[in-house]
Amino acid sequence: MSPQPEVVAVRGDTGGATVLGIWRRPWSRALLFCLFPVLLLGVDALTSPEVRLGPLMVAAPTFAAIFCTPACVLVVLGVTVPCAVLAAAANQQLDSGNFPVQIGTLLLISAASVAASAVRVHGERRLAASRWVAEVTQRVLLHPLPRRAGPFDVASLYLAADEEAAVGGDLYGIARCGHSTRVLIGDVQGKGLASLEMVSCVLTSFRRSARHGLPLGETVGEIETAFREEVQEQCVVTDPGIGPAGGPTAESFVTGLLVDLSDDGSVRMVNLGHPAPLLLHEGVVTALEPSVPAPPVGLGDLSADEPVVDTAGLPPGATLLLHTDGVTEARDASGAFYPLAERARSWTDREPDALLAAVHADLRRYASARLVDDVALVALRRSPVPAPDGHAAADGRRARRTPPEAHRAGGGAHPAPLSGLRPPGTPRRAGPGARAVAGTPEGARPGGRAPSGTSRRPP
C-alpha cells in the first residue's frame, strides 16, 4: 500500500471553531469591528476627562470597509455613532463647539467607507467571474485527464503563473490509441493568457492525430504544420495595436514531449526541446534524455533531419513523471533551482495523486509560494504485477531494475541510454548515445506507405 499524501495545509475552518474560520464569516468580522468603539468607550469612561478617545472611533468603519460588505459597514457605523456621543457626554463635550465637527467628520468618513466597500465588493465579484471564465477555459482546452488509461494510473497538476488565471502557456493532453496511451506535454513561448491561442492549436492537432491513429513521426509533422499555419494566420489578421501582449509572432515556438506508452510497458518518445521526463522506480530516478536533440515545434525548419523516436521500458510499478520547466526553474531565496530529480527519490513508491501532491507542497515551500512561470506535471504509473520476487510477471517478462549504484554515482537523476528510431533514408546527426535500432521504422504503415516527410528504400 502506498503511503498517503502529506498534509501540508492546516484547515482553518475545522468545526468552525478556529480563529480563521470565525474571521471568514462576514457578520463575525462586523461584530469584531463593533467591539472596537465599545472598548474605546469603556476606556474613555475610566480615564480622566482630559483624555478623549472619542475621535479614534472613526477607525472602526474605516477598517471595516477593507474587510466587510457595505451592509456590515453600516452596522459598524450604527454602533460607532452612539459610542461617540456617549464618550462626548462622559467628557462633558456635548455643549462644546467641537462636538458637531467631530460627529460630522465621523459621518463623512463613514459614508466614504461605505462607498469604498461597495467598490471593493464589486471588484471582487468581477474577479470571481473572471476566474470562473478562466476555469471554464481550462476545462475546454485542457480536458481533465482520466484517472486511468489502459494499465496506467494517471494524475495531473496545473498551476498558472498569472494569479487571476487558471490556465497559462503550459499544456498537456492524453489519448488512447489502440493498445497504447499517448501523452503530450508542452510549454508555449511566453506565459499567461496571451498564449491560449497557441495552446488550443497544439492540443487540437494532437487530439486529431491521436483519433486517426497516426504514428509519432506523422503526429509531430501534423502539429508542426498546424502550429505554423495558425501563427501565420494570426500574424496576418491581428492588428499590432490590438490583442494581448506576447501573442503569436513569426518566431513563436512550443517545446513539447510526445510519449507513446504501450500496454506491455514499452515507451516511445519524441522530445522537441522539452525537459526530459523522469522514470521513478524502486528508489531510483532516471532522466530519459533524448539521444538526439530536436528543435521545438515552430522551429522545425532549423533542422533537415526527422525527429528521432527514442525507446525505453516502463517496468511494472514504475512511474513516468512529465513536467515543464516551470518546475525545475523555480528558485528559492538564494536563487538555487528546484532539484526535482533529487527530491523525487523519496517519492518513487507513491501513487500518481500522492506523488504530485508531494511535489506541489514541496515546490511551494521551496519557492516560498512564488511561481514565476506556469507549472504542469503529469504522472503515469504502470500497475504493478502481483508476482513473487524472482518469478516472472503475468505477461511472461521480468521487470528490469536499474542498479541503485548507477543513480548514486550521479547524485541526482542519471541520463538513461535510449535507443533511437529514425525513418530510413534520412541523414543521421551526431549525438551522444544515439544508435540505430534494426527493424521496422516507427511510423511505417501496412502496404509499404512511408510516413510524410520520409523516403522509402528501393526493394
Salt bridges, closest charged atoms under 4 A:
GLU6 OE2 - ARG350 NH2 3.60
GLU124 OE2 - ARG120 NH1 2.91
ASP153 OD1 - ARG148 NH1 2.40
GLU218 OE1 - ARG445 NH2 3.17
GLU224 OE2 - ARG228 NE 2.84
ASP260 OD1 - ARG182 NH2 3.16
ASP260 OD2 - ARG268 NH2 3.39
ASP263 OD1 - ARG176 NH1 2.93
GLU282 OE2 - HIS281 NE2 3.64
GLU282 OE1 - ARG401 NE 2.89
ASP301 OD1 - ARG228 NH2 3.06
ASP305 OD2 - ARG429 NE 3.24
GLU351 OE2 - ARG381 NH1 3.32
ASP353 OD2 - ARG147 NH2 2.43
ASP362 OD2 - ARG343 NH1 2.68
ASP362 OD1 - ARG365 NH2 3.58
ASP395 OD2 - ARG382 NH2 3.32
ASP395 OD2 - ARG397 NH2 2.78
GLU442 OE2 - ARG268 NH1 3.46
